[in-house]
């Protein structure tokens, strides 16, 4: 029999008989009282009001729905499309920026350093709210778009331009800015597919163990591993493209990239958690 989350509330609207006896019905071969079934319905009603109408749940209602089981939303709402579009734009801009080497004193990085961590933040949001399979689709879709963008750059560069000083200068600028991007896309494709997949898988596995609790631990644990794999692969392929040829500079590039991106993600965990909770509250299918 189910324990009642609303002690003392059974007598109201429970459908008791004339002598106060609970009427019973058979459910799955086991006897469940009407009182208990109504309590279950109340718990689901409280959950629906909380997520769809943003009505705060009472302590008893929270106890009813807080089973600890991992829940995910479907992709039928507009939120997933918005997150996917933002992720794709960020990755494309990161690929362009990464073709430029950047130096801050002894620190060596690339022009996409301030953008790429945001893609991982969005990956965390998608993984936490929609699950591993949807996150994997988002990763693959993002990079199909990135490959298309890179091919578009190649076509634009190959098209004949004006044969004057301005046209030749413009052509040289395009070749310098967008010419290395296919190599950067290759590095980003392999690195992001590996890093984001590992990041998403670890986050979802941790959520399967902890349910809705300890979100901060999932974000920190998955991001650290995913960012290391991503940075190592990306730097190994992209370093020659941006002019890094010696071992000390390469090690600097890897360490700075990993530490920077990981620390940025950790610093953004409060914001990431707020976004995740906001989307969960507004996703009609979350936990359905």
Buried (B, 14 or more C-beta within 10 A) or exposed (E): EEEBBBEEBBEEEBEBEEEEEBEEEEEEEEEBBBBBBBBBEBBEEBBBBBBEEEEEBEEBBBBBBBEEEBBBBBBEBEBBEEBBEBBBBBBBBBBBBBBBBBEEEEBBBBBBBBBBBBBBBBBBBBBBBBBBEBBBBBBEEBBEBBBEBBEEBBEEBEEEBEEEEEEEEEBEEBEEBBBBBBBBBBBBBBBBBBBBBBBBBBBBBBBEEBEBEBBEEBBBBBBBBBBBBBBBBBBBBBBEBBEBEEEEBBEBBBBBBBEBBBEBBBEBBEEBBEBBBEBBEBBEBBBE
